[in-house]
Amino acid sequence: MEHAKKIWKPKPWKHSKPITRTQLQQVRDEFWDTASHYGGQKEIWDAFHAAAETDLTLAQAIVDSAGVIIQREDLTVCYDERDAKYELPKYVLSEPTNLIQDN
């Protein structure tokens, strides 16, 4: 198994159009509700979901204990021990620079 890589939040990014926190949460919920349909193991998707919603220290512990092989340190591309690929969009891992206030 590869040595565990230290993870970090994705670099600042911009959504295609300004988005509110509520809208961002809706797209995140939609992604997590359908993530296991992209292949891979539900337990690994659950681990990514938990890791995405916590601080980096706990997130590191979660992905390490799940046996995830980190391809990109921002967690956008990872593999499990069965070589299934997991691609996480930046919007579930961090907030865009053009996040706007809900009205």
N, C-alpha and C positions, 0 to 999 in steps of 0.2 A: 504494500500500500504506500502511496505517496505521503511525504511529510505534510502535515496539515499546514495550509497557508493561512496567514493572518488575514481576516476579512476587514473590509471597510465599506462605508456607504458609497454609492455611486457618485461620480463627479457631478457637480451642478449641471442640471439639464433643464430644458424648456419644453413645456407641453406645446402641442401644435396650436392651441389657442389658450388664452387665460382660462383658468379653471378654479372653481371654488373648492373649499375643503370638503363640502358635502358631495360635490360631483366626483372629486378624487376618491372619496370613500366608496362611492357607488361603483366606480370602475374597479377598485381594488376588490370589493366584495364579489363582483361578477367574476373576476379572474380566479379568486380562491374557490368560489363555488364550482367552477368548471375545470380547475387545474388538473385534477386526477384523470380527466378525459384525454389529456395530452400524452398519456403513457406514464410509465414509472410506477412507483409504489405510493399508495395513499399515505403511508406513515412518513415517507420522505417529504411529500408535499405538506403534510401537517407540520413537520419540523421546520420547513422553510417558512410557512405561515407564522409560526411562533417566533422564529428568528427575525422575521421582517418587522415584527411589531414590538421589539424590545431593544434594549441598548446593545452596543457592539460586543461588550464583554459576555453577556448572557447569550447573545446570538452565536458567538464563537463556540461557546460550550455546547449549544444545541446542535450546530452542524457537525462539530467534532464527534459528539456522541452518536449522531445518526450515521456515522461512517461515510459522510459525503466527501467526494473528491472535488475540490474546488478548482475549476479551470480558470475562472476570472475572479480576482479577489473581491470584486463588488457583488458577487453572487449571481451575476446575470447568466452565467453558464457554469453548470456543475454536473457531476455524474454520481450515480450510486455505485455500490460495489458490484452490481450486476451489469454495469456499463450502460445503464439507461441514462439518457441526457435530460437535464432539467434546465429550461430557459426561463428566467424570471425577468419580467419587464421592470424597468427602472421605477415606474410609478408605484409598484408595490414595495419598493425598497427605500425610497426617499421622496421628498416633496419637490415639485418643480420650482424653478425660480420665478415663474409667473403665476403663482398661486394667489388668488384674490379672495377678499373677505366675502362671506355669505351675506346676503342682504336681509 
